[in-house]
Amino acid sequence: MRGVNASPAIPADRVRLSVAPMMDWTDSHCRAFHRVLAPHARLYSEMVHANAVIHGDRARLLAMDPSEHPVALQLGGSEPALLAQAARIGAEAGFDEINLNCGCPSDRVQAGRFGACLMREPALVAESVAAMIAACPVPVTVKCRLGVDDDHEWERFVHFIDTIAAAGCRSFIVHARNAWLQGLSPKENREVPPLRYDWAYRLKRERPALQVVVNGGIADAAEASAHLAHVDGAMLGRAAYHTPYLLHELDVAWFGGALRSRAELLRAYRPYVEAQLARGVFLKHITRHLLGLFAGQPGGRAFRQVLSEGAHRPGAGWALVEQALALTERAQAA
Ligand SMILES: Cc1cc2nc3c(=O)[nH]c(=O)nc-3n(C[C@H](O)[C@H](O)[C@H](O)COP(=O)(O)O)c2cc1C
């Protein structure tokens, strides 16, 4: 590593639990909610293209509440100079980490030559990462797949990782399946290519100095905990979004503290919601992230229904959330 400007390390207990970057889902309101549930989790933004960070509406794209820390900005792109500039802007905006997306398989992304197709361009990713590390003081990390299409050789995968690690990146999030660039939608690409956690485990075994976080298909607390025997952390995406109480259970199980009820956590989020409403944010933009809080619980459907139906009405405020909660609590008592 001599001569290489290494990215700062992330403390081990800060990578154990994380919530995946998810477009249209992990906006600032969602992250602030997840923070209430999981005080120790690392949170990730939606992917923002480097060009958008540089030329776009930064106030909107980089919106972040101080309660969210530690929170990472995920960038898309493949031009080292632009990524470096965007990384600097992200760090100046207060993000604690800049993550480079090397895993997204959508057509739009492939046309722009970023996301998962970068798995076949390790030298370009290394150059990008080196430029980002030189441009900003916070950790620069990479989220990738195991390969694209029919790439199934371990050597190719580990060459990708080694090339980027040699550029100074110490921390990798591995969505443990291939991306198929032809014929699958992004949604299918999160479900169809088989999961192979053993490659993430092997990476950690063979490159113990690197931080390896495993992602993909982690559905419950037992599965998430099992990964910790092999890698540094578990990143949850859809399960965290659809059943957010799981985040709270994991945070308590892995970091300690007392388990709080769903209602208690929801009320702890109230000051954030009221501050946003006072700024003119519509309730529906916030409550859409809360719908899964009572998933699988008595009254869970009523909670969802009251919020879905009422939150778009003019003047909808915290009272609606209390109304949904009251119905749910009544169902639970019965
Ligand atoms: C709605 C949605 C949007 C996503 N957007 C992104 C994104 O912006 N950047 C990214 O790296 N991955 C994105 N992903 C992939 C997730 O980060 C994660 O890798 C994937 O869902 C697998 O994890 P899971 O099985 O725990 O959901 C997205 C996934 C979903 C469901």
The ligand as an SDF file (V2000), in Angstrom:
LIG
                    3D

 31 33  0  0  0  0  0  0  0  0999 V2000
  -36.2170   -0.1350   -4.7570 C   0  0  0  0  0  0  0  0  0  0  0  0
  -34.7450   -0.4920   -4.7980 C   0  0  0  0  0  0  0  0  0  0  0  0
  -33.8440    0.4720   -5.2130 C   0  0  0  0  0  0  0  0  0  0  0  0
  -32.4620    0.1860   -5.2390 C   0  0  0  0  0  0  0  0  0  0  0  0
  -31.5730    1.1700   -5.5650 N   0  0  0  0  0  0  0  0  0  0  0  0
  -30.2460    0.9550   -5.4280 C   0  0  0  0  0  0  0  0  0  0  0  0
  -29.2980    2.0010   -5.5680 C   0  0  0  0  0  0  0  0  0  0  0  0
  -29.6360    3.1700   -5.7730 O   0  0  0  0  0  0  0  0  0  0  0  0
  -27.9750    1.6800   -5.4250 N   0  0  0  0  0  0  0  0  0  0  0  0
  -27.5480    0.4120   -5.1660 C   0  0  0  0  0  0  0  0  0  0  0  0
  -26.3520    0.1730   -5.0310 O   0  0  0  0  0  0  0  0  0  0  0  0
  -28.4340   -0.5900   -5.0310 N   0  0  0  0  0  0  0  0  0  0  0  0
  -29.7480   -0.3430   -5.1320 C   0  0  0  0  0  0  0  0  0  0  0  0
  -30.6360   -1.3540   -4.8800 N   0  0  0  0  0  0  0  0  0  0  0  0
  -30.1240   -2.6790   -4.5000 C   0  0  0  0  0  0  0  0  0  0  0  0
  -30.0060   -2.7650   -2.9680 C   0  0  0  0  0  0  0  0  0  0  0  0
  -29.0710   -1.8240   -2.4870 O   0  0  0  0  0  0  0  0  0  0  0  0
  -29.5460   -4.1760   -2.5580 C   0  0  0  0  0  0  0  0  0  0  0  0
  -28.2680   -4.4200   -3.0840 O   0  0  0  0  0  0  0  0  0  0  0  0
  -30.4960   -5.2590   -3.0720 C   0  0  0  0  0  0  0  0  0  0  0  0
  -31.8520   -4.9100   -2.8850 O   0  0  0  0  0  0  0  0  0  0  0  0
  -30.2060   -6.5960   -2.3800 C   0  0  0  0  0  0  0  0  0  0  0  0
  -30.3960   -6.4980   -1.0020 O   0  0  0  0  0  0  0  0  0  0  0  0
  -31.7570   -7.0210   -0.2680 P   0  0  0  0  0  0  0  0  0  0  0  0
  -31.9870   -8.4160   -0.7910 O   0  0  0  0  0  0  0  0  0  0  0  0
  -31.4500   -6.9620    1.1840 O   0  0  0  0  0  0  0  0  0  0  0  0
  -32.8610   -6.1010   -0.7030 O   0  0  0  0  0  0  0  0  0  0  0  0
  -31.9990   -1.0970   -4.8660 C   0  0  0  0  0  0  0  0  0  0  0  0
  -32.9290   -2.0520   -4.4500 C   0  0  0  0  0  0  0  0  0  0  0  0
  -34.2810   -1.7520   -4.3940 C   0  0  0  0  0  0  0  0  0  0  0  0
  -35.2620   -2.7960   -3.8990 C   0  0  0  0  0  0  0  0  0  0  0  0
  1  2  1  0
  2  3  1  0
  2 30  2  0
  3  4  2  0
  4  5  1  0
  4 28  1  0
  5  6  2  0
  6  7  1  0
  6 13  1  0
  7  8  2  0
  7  9  1  0
  9 10  1  0
 10 11  2  0
 10 12  1  0
 12 13  2  0
 13 14  1  0
 14 15  1  0
 14 28  1  0
 15 16  1  0
 16 17  1  0
 16 18  1  0
 18 19  1  0
 18 20  1  0
 20 21  1  0
 20 22  1  0
 22 23  1  0
 23 24  1  0
 24 25  2  0
 24 26  1  0
 24 27  1  0
 28 29  2  0
 29 30  1  0
 30 31  1  0
M  END
$$$$
